Each structure stands twice: as C-alpha cells, then as structure tokens.
C-alpha cells in the first residue's frame, strides 16, 4: 500500500508548489537550475511509479508506463501553471521533466547497482525465528543443569 502512496504524495507536493509564484532565492549553478530541479524531481517521480506493485511485476513495460505517466503529469502541471498568477507555462520545463523521468526509469530497469542503491533499507529488520526465542540467563541455565 505504501508504494502507491509515494507517487501520489509526490504528485500532490508538485501540484501544491505549482499553485503560487516561486519566491525562494536559488543560486544559478547550471545556467538554469530550475531545469535541473525539474529533471531530478520528475526522475524521482518516475522511480516511485516504477515501484508500484503492478508495474514492478512487469520490468520491461514498467519504464515506459513510468515515463508516460510522469511526462503527462509534467505536461498537465505546466498547463496548470499557465493559469496561476506569477507562473508561466514553459515547454522546456516539460522537456526537463520528461528527460529526467526517462533517464531514471531506464537506469532503474537496466542497472542493478542503481536499483540496489534505491532499494537500500535503513533500520528495518524483521525478527527471525532465532531472534524471537529469548536467550537463557545464567540463572536459568544453572536451574536446568
């Protein structure tokens, strides 16, 4: 269930950020940092879409679906921004969205190191049968022996 939630929450966050003018000062490191942010965020969106269970079971079709969904969402977000005061519709933002989604989707499919890096679990361990049995204390060991 949580894997469905990740892309939906990311889409909601993108939509919420699109509802007003961006007033956060950003240093321009790449000539156009805005495009780099679009590239990375939509790459993340495509990756979260790939992890949705029905797509995860179809590794050859999943990248195409992730690319299509992320690209269409990027297009709809750009169209939405055309109606928001202080924002504008930009085809180059949509191209950055689509390119980021494509790269992330095909890296995820074709390179196991990338998939393993993204699938790394931190601090989530399940109890094994051996760890569920409490160890005998020295007093208990003396009573049985």
C-alpha positions in Angstrom: 0.0 0.0 0.0 2.8 2.4 0.8 4.3 2.1 -2.6 1.1 3.6 -4.1 1.3 6.4 -1.7 4.8 7.7 -2.6 4.0 8.8 -6.2 0.6 10.2 -5.2 2.2 12.3 -2.4 5.0 13.5 -4.7 2.4 14.5 -7.3 0.4 16.3 -4.6 3.5 18.1 -3.5 4.4 19.2 -7.1 0.9 20.4 -7.6 0.9 22.4 -4.3 4.2 24.0 -5.2 2.8 25.0 -8.6 -0.1 27.0 -7.1 1.9 30.1 -6.5 5.0 32.0 -7.6 8.4 30.7 -6.5 9.9 33.2 -4.1 12.8 31.1 -2.9 16.1 32.6 -4.0 18.2 29.9 -5.7 21.8 30.2 -6.9 22.1 29.6 -10.6 24.7 26.8 -10.7 23.8 25.1 -14.0 22.8 28.1 -16.1 19.3 27.1 -15.4 18.9 25.5 -12.0 15.1 25.4 -12.5 15.5 22.8 -15.3 17.9 20.7 -13.1 15.3 20.7 -10.4 12.6 19.6 -12.8 14.9 16.9 -14.2 15.6 15.5 -10.7 12.1 15.7 -9.3 10.5 14.0 -12.3 13.2 11.4 -12.2 12.2 10.7 -8.6 8.5 10.6 -9.7 9.3 8.0 -12.4 11.2 5.9 -9.9 8.4 5.9 -7.4 5.9 5.0 -10.1 8.2 2.1 -11.1 7.9 0.7 -7.6 4.1 0.5 -7.6 3.4 -3.3 -7.4 1.5 -3.9 -10.6 4.3 -2.2 -12.6 7.1 -3.8 -10.5 5.9 -7.2 -11.8 6.4 -6.1 -15.4 10.0 -4.9 -15.7 10.0 -4.5 -19.5 6.8 -2.4 -19.6 7.2 -0.5 -16.3 9.8 2.1 -17.5 7.5 3.0 -20.4 4.5 3.4 -18.2 6.5 5.4 -15.7 7.8 7.7 -18.4 4.3 8.2 -19.9 2.7 8.9 -16.6 5.4 11.3 -15.4 5.5 13.1 -18.8 1.8 13.5 -18.9 1.7 14.7 -15.3 4.5 17.2 -16.2 2.6 18.5 -19.2 -0.6 18.9 -17.1 1.4 20.7 -14.4 2.9 23.1 -17.0 -0.6 23.7 -18.4 -1.9 24.3 -14.8 0.9 26.9 -14.2 -0.3 28.8 -17.2 -3.4 29.7 -15.2 -1.6 30.6 -12.0 -0.7 34.3 -11.5 3.0 34.8 -11.3 3.8 31.5 -13.1 4.1 30.6 -16.7 3.9 27.6 -18.9 7.3 26.5 -20.2 7.9 23.7 -22.8 11.5 23.5 -21.7 10.4 22.6 -18.1 8.2 19.8 -19.6 11.2 18.6 -21.6 13.3 18.6 -18.5 10.5 16.7 -16.7 10.3 14.1 -19.5 14.1 13.7 -19.8 14.6 13.2 -16.1 11.8 10.6 -16.0 13.2 8.7 -19.0 16.7 8.6 -17.6 15.6 7.5 -14.1 13.2 4.8 -15.5 15.7 3.2 -17.7 18.5 3.4 -15.2 16.2 1.6 -12.7 15.4 -1.1 -15.3 18.9 -1.6 -16.8 21.4 -1.1 -14.0 21.1 -3.3 -10.9 23.5 -1.0 -8.9 21.1 1.9 -9.3 18.2 -0.3 -8.2 20.1 -1.7 -5.2 21.1 1.8 -4.2 17.5 3.0 -4.2 16.1 -0.2 -2.6 18.5 0.0 0.4 16.6 -0.3 3.6 17.7 1.5 6.7 16.8 0.1 10.1 14.0 -2.2 9.0 14.7 -5.7 10.1 12.3 -8.4 10.6 12.5 -10.8 13.5 13.8 -14.2 12.6 12.7 -17.4 14.4 16.1 -17.5 16.2 15.8 -13.9 17.4 12.3 -14.4 18.7 13.5 -17.0 21.2 14.8 -15.2 24.3 18.3 -16.3 25.3 18.7 -18.1 28.6 20.1 -16.1 31.5 22.9 -17.6 33.6 20.5 -18.2 36.5 18.1 -20.1 34.2 20.9 -22.2 32.8 22.0 -23.3 36.3 18.5 -24.3 37.3 18.1 -26.6 34.3 21.6 -28.1 34.6 
